[in-house]
């Protein structure tokens, strides 16, 4: 498969399993695991913004987990940021994750460290060594996500929207080849949802490669380059964001039309 793609899945089946990556043989996982998606063919090119649309339980989050190696890819082909998911070993996972940024549903912030130290920890963990470069990058990212004046705050002192901004900032620290966002607007007030999407749009316009899972289909389709619809255990529809926004089936199922 061509390296012109940051993400490429071909004829892949996505399984949900509770076993840690690499702890159980593929044959046993195939027997015990629950297949949530089959015949998955998708790609994300550098600088592209791709949106995954589907109802709760359609397999979107498990698909993301497969891409960042929380769940093993058991059948088909898959590459992410230059790594072959079928050949990936547990020892390779930290190196894969240094190339991608992940914004989780539950933020996963370091609750005992302030905003600055949440980002500082990521920089040190991913190999940055020069203090001046680390601090310069932290300042850049904090300003990008509108937290420049709150670097001293603890996570519990931030609003839900600000915590999400911090999670996005953390994912951007190492200038990832791919930014994956799992329901970034979940539980936020409408004004904060708009702020989140404004930042996502800015990141895309600056050249960041984005793969988004999000229930707010109207806003996501408005700014995504392309989108895939996941239903009944497979991809049922794909096209540009504008094309899917005009699709009768998408309107009926996701846009209230």
Order of alpha helices (4+ residues) and beta strands (2+ residues): beta-alpha-beta-beta-alpha-beta-beta-alpha-beta-alpha-alpha-alpha-beta-alpha-beta-alpha-beta-beta-alpha-alpha
